[in-house]
């Protein structure tokens, strides 16, 4: 048992000694906030189906804002993004993530703790993370479900903007 614990501590020491690890952890901390903000309103004790469609689209838009060119997001419905079209994406080095992530990553690059290739590898991994997240949303979330889309009728303050036909 003691040798197992020593081996685990050696692995942990090795992982946490990696100079890029702080940037990775900061990246994940910033990225998970997107999911937390999506999930929190859905945890209310009252029914929230009337906000689900808007919340799913907002999550997809927030993730797309990190990797997709702004004019593409402006001119295209979020559900119509073609993730197989490389032309819609910002250059990998232009991926938006929390400022502290970029600052920390640039700091370890400038101090020579990571190579330019390692720096670029981080951006490629971040791009893949966001792209995979968008793909998951587009394939698994019920973005085009007719019932969920029209459930906004249940939101009393918004009934003024919604037709009775949405219920039918």
C-alpha positions as CSV (number, residue, x, y, z in Angstrom):
1,X,0.0,0.0,0.0
2,X,2.8,2.4,0.9
3,X,4.5,1.9,-2.5
4,X,1.2,2.6,-4.3
5,X,0.8,5.9,-2.4
6,X,4.4,6.8,-3.1
7,X,3.9,6.1,-6.8
8,X,0.8,8.2,-6.8
9,X,2.6,11.1,-5.2
10,X,5.4,10.8,-7.7
11,X,2.9,11.0,-10.5
12,X,1.1,13.9,-8.9
13,X,4.4,15.7,-8.4
14,X,5.4,15.1,-12.0
15,X,2.1,16.4,-13.3
16,X,2.0,19.5,-11.1
17,X,5.7,20.3,-11.9
18,X,4.7,20.7,-15.5
19,X,4.9,24.5,-16.1
20,X,1.8,24.4,-18.4
21,X,-0.4,22.7,-15.8
22,X,-1.4,26.0,-14.1
23,X,-2.7,27.3,-17.5
24,X,-4.5,24.0,-18.1
25,X,-6.3,24.2,-14.7
26,X,-7.1,27.9,-15.2
27,X,-8.6,27.1,-18.6
28,X,-10.8,24.3,-17.3
29,X,-11.9,26.5,-14.4
30,X,-12.9,29.2,-16.9
31,X,-14.6,26.8,-19.3
32,X,-16.6,25.0,-16.6
33,X,-18.2,28.3,-15.7
34,X,-20.1,28.2,-19.1
35,X,-21.7,24.9,-18.1
36,X,-22.4,26.1,-14.6
37,X,-24.2,29.2,-15.9
38,X,-26.2,27.0,-18.3
39,X,-27.1,24.4,-15.6
40,X,-28.1,26.7,-12.6
41,X,-31.3,28.1,-14.0
42,X,-32.5,24.6,-14.9
43,X,-32.2,23.5,-11.3
44,X,-35.1,25.6,-10.0
45,X,-37.8,23.9,-8.1
46,X,-40.4,25.1,-10.5
47,X,-40.6,23.9,-14.1
48,X,-38.0,25.4,-16.4
49,X,-38.9,23.9,-19.8
50,X,-39.9,27.3,-21.1
51,X,-36.3,28.6,-20.7
52,X,-34.5,25.4,-22.0
53,X,-34.4,26.3,-25.7
54,X,-33.0,29.8,-25.0
55,X,-30.5,28.4,-22.5
56,X,-29.2,25.7,-24.9
57,X,-28.8,28.3,-27.7
58,X,-27.1,30.7,-25.4
59,X,-24.6,28.0,-24.3
60,X,-23.8,27.1,-27.9
61,X,-23.4,30.8,-28.7
62,X,-21.0,31.4,-25.8
63,X,-18.9,28.4,-26.8
64,X,-18.9,29.4,-30.5
65,X,-17.8,32.9,-29.5
66,X,-14.6,31.4,-28.3
67,X,-13.6,29.8,-31.6
68,X,-15.8,31.0,-34.5
69,X,-15.2,34.2,-36.4
70,X,-17.6,36.9,-35.2
71,X,-19.1,37.7,-38.6
72,X,-20.1,34.0,-39.0
73,X,-21.9,34.0,-35.7
74,X,-23.6,37.3,-36.6
75,X,-24.7,36.1,-40.0
76,X,-25.5,32.5,-39.3
77,X,-28.0,30.8,-36.9
78,X,-26.0,29.1,-34.2
79,X,-27.7,25.7,-35.1
80,X,-26.6,26.1,-38.8
81,X,-22.9,26.3,-38.1
82,X,-20.9,23.8,-40.1
83,X,-18.2,22.5,-37.7
84,X,-16.6,20.7,-40.6
85,X,-15.9,24.0,-42.4
86,X,-12.4,25.1,-41.3
87,X,-13.1,28.6,-42.7
88,X,-15.5,29.5,-40.0
89,X,-12.9,29.3,-37.2
90,X,-10.6,31.9,-35.8
91,X,-6.9,31.0,-36.0
92,X,-6.1,28.7,-33.1
93,X,-3.8,31.3,-31.5
94,X,-6.8,33.7,-31.4
95,X,-9.0,31.5,-29.3
96,X,-10.7,33.5,-26.6
97,X,-10.4,32.2,-23.0
98,X,-10.1,33.9,-19.7
99,X,-7.4,36.6,-19.8
100,X,-5.6,35.1,-16.8
101,X,-5.2,31.9,-18.8
102,X,-3.5,33.7,-21.7
103,X,-1.4,35.8,-19.3
104,X,-0.2,32.7,-17.4
105,X,0.5,30.8,-20.6
106,X,2.4,33.7,-22.2
107,X,4.4,34.1,-18.9
108,X,5.7,30.5,-19.0
109,X,6.5,30.9,-22.7
110,X,8.4,34.1,-22.1
111,X,10.3,32.6,-19.2
112,X,11.3,29.7,-21.4
113,X,9.5,27.1,-19.3
114,X,7.6,25.9,-22.4
115,X,8.5,25.9,-26.0
116,X,6.6,27.8,-28.7
117,X,5.4,24.4,-29.9
118,X,4.0,23.6,-26.4
119,X,2.4,27.0,-26.4
120,X,0.7,26.3,-29.8
121,X,-0.2,22.8,-28.6
122,X,-2.2,24.4,-25.8
123,X,-4.2,26.5,-28.3
124,X,-4.9,23.5,-30.5
125,X,-6.1,21.5,-27.5
126,X,-8.4,24.5,-26.4
127,X,-9.8,24.7,-29.9
128,X,-10.5,21.0,-30.0
129,X,-12.2,21.2,-26.6
130,X,-14.6,24.0,-27.7
131,X,-15.2,22.4,-31.1
132,X,-16.0,19.1,-29.5
133,X,-18.3,20.8,-27.0
134,X,-20.2,22.5,-29.8
135,X,-20.4,19.2,-31.7
136,X,-21.8,17.5,-28.6
137,X,-24.4,20.2,-28.2
138,X,-25.5,20.0,-31.8
139,X,-25.8,16.2,-31.8
140,X,-27.1,15.5,-28.3
141,X,-29.1,18.5,-27.2
142,X,-32.7,18.8,-28.4
143,X,-32.1,22.1,-30.1
144,X,-34.8,21.6,-32.7
145,X,-37.4,19.8,-30.6
146,X,-40.7,21.4,-31.5
147,X,-42.2,20.9,-28.0
148,X,-39.2,22.6,-26.3
149,X,-39.0,25.4,-28.9
150,X,-42.7,26.2,-28.4
151,X,-42.7,25.7,-24.6
152,X,-41.7,29.3,-24.2
153,X,-45.5,29.9,-24.2
154,X,-45.4,28.7,-20.6
155,X,-43.4,31.7,-19.6
156,X,-46.1,34.1,-18.5
157,X,-44.1,37.4,-19.1
158,X,-43.3,36.3,-22.6
159,X,-46.9,35.3,-23.6
160,X,-47.3,38.8,-25.0
161,X,-44.8,37.9,-27.8
162,X,-46.0,34.4,-28.5
163,X,-49.0,33.3,-30.5
164,X,-51.6,30.7,-29.5
165,X,-50.5,28.6,-32.4
166,X,-47.3,27.8,-30.5
167,X,-49.4,25.8,-28.1
168,X,-51.2,24.0,-30.8
